[in-house]
Amino acid sequence: MSSRDEYSSDEEDIYDSGKGSQVLLGFVDGAITNDDLPTIEDTFIGGQPVWLHPDSKPPESYLICDHCRQKLALLVQAFAPIDGKIYDRVIYTFGCKTSTCAKQKGSVKVIRGINKSPQTVKRIKEEIEEANAKLVDEKLRLDNVKKLNEEMTKNLFKRDESGVFSANPFGGNPFEKTEVSKEKEVPKEKGVPKEKEVPSPQTYAQAASKNAPKSKKKKTLDEKLPEYNGSFVYVEPEKFKKDKSSDAELEKYRHLIDQDEDDLMVEGSSRRGSQSSAVLDPQTQKISNMLDDKYFASFSSTVKHNPGQVLRYDLNGKPLLYSGKDEVAKKFLLTPANIPKPGFNPSSERRFEFQLMPKAIMDLEGLDDKDKVDIKDILNGMSWGTIIVCTDVEDYIPEEQFDENKVGYIEEWCGVQWEESV
């Protein structure tokens, strides 16, 4: 069973449809293989990046860790077109695989890429025209159905001059031509389909948000970077489970805390009954600190409704903070948020676009969900809680950054909320 099947409509009844969200969630789908490689229009984690043109790559400095100077590995590549923009747009997020680079500035980087070649612009315009033509055809079809229904039913309950109903055009008048009693309710029309709401013409971004089938065409990925396990990602709207009585993630952590405290109690009577946090081992103390953070509690409470999420996309929205105590949190807890302005476009601002979630760590590192994962698996390895990506609101890239293929890349800002040190 694929990840897509795990979140199928068979489980719709456990979700509260009344509690909506504008957030789009990314879930891991199939693995990337040599026979099933991603294209520009795919979103995926791990593996090798797919550049906007085979001969157009970002500057090398964008792909090097600022701490150890080693090449970075792809964490996520997100196809992220913007409404009204007639070009391809991709966001790449990279991280250093060297464990000593955790929490170091420049060990995680974000690149925004744009392809505005004439061929790309032409293709997108054709896709938009085709999508709009389909909507027009559907609207005409619904209009014709409406007119037909009106024609068939216009005399169904019409009174003549004597005050009685006209004959039923469907054959046989069930009301026997008697005068209408004020006490009697006029029967509702039957067999008249409800008119469907016709959406406005789609933008390319809306059309591209659909999960297009993946290309089976083999591609050559040259000049490979270090890499994690690669998996395709599919996107669905965020939904919340009806049962809010338990918090799966917090309960898991509390179980580990209780277990460690029990172990401490049997180690010696000198520790028995102590209320000091000094008696807790470092891992347990770390979890206790997280439980005391209301933002972490909110993070866990939200994620437990969709525990498989690896990505949260909410352009112009707000990130789900993993902690309320670090420097990244301080930027977003201000009103307005104090996100660094783009140096390449200083008159502009940046906005939140998406964040990478901790479940991605397990998928990137190939941890098997079926195996028992202890506290070290959760807190070691890649040691971030979430990676928050913010991009220029004007989606600007200086002209000198574009090459002969009309492809340009620019480095954007990301805020990494790391696990607490022990």
KANORLIN-V987728 format. One record per pair of residues at least 6 apart in sequence whose C-alpha atoms are under 6 Angstrom apart, sorted by the first residue. I is the first residue (numbers start at 1). J is the second residue. Records with the same first field share a line. If there is no record, write none. Layout:
# KANORLIN-V987728
I->J  J
This chain:
# KANORLIN-V987728
3->29
14->241  242
15->240  241  242
16->240  241  242
21->238
23->238  313  314
24->236  237  238  312  313
25->235  236  237  238  311  312
26->233  234  235  309  310  311
27->233  234  309  310
28->232  233
29->232  233
30->231  232
31->230  231
32->230  231
36->216
41->79
42->79
43->77  78  79  233
44->76  77  231  232  233
45->75  76  230  231
46->74  75  76  228  229  230  364
47->227  228  229  230
58->409
63->71  72
64->70  71  72
65->106  107
66->106
72->94  95  96
73->94  95  225  226  227
74->94
75->93  94
76->93
77->91  92
78->90  91
79->90
80->89  90
81->89  205
82->205
83->203  205
86->121
87->115  116  121
88->114  115
89->113  114
90->112  113
91->111  112
92->110  111
93->109  110
94->108  109
95->107  108
96->107
110->411  412
111->410  411  412
112->409  410
113->408  409
114->407  408
115->406  407
116->406
117->406
128->204
132->201
156->168
157->165
158->165  166
159->165  166
164->177  179
165->177
167->173
228->364
229->364
240->305
241->305
247->301
248->304
249->300
257->284
265->272
282->422
295->323  324
296->322  323
299->322
310->356  357  359  360
311->355  356  357
312->354  355
313->354
314->353  354
315->352  353
316->351  352
328->415
331->337  338
341->349  350
349->392  393
350->390  391  392  393
351->390  391  393
352->390
353->389  390
354->389
355->387  388  389
356->386  387
357->386
358->385
383->418  419
384->417  418  419
385->417  418  419
386->417
387->415  416
388->414  415
389->414
390->413  414
391->412
401->408
402->408
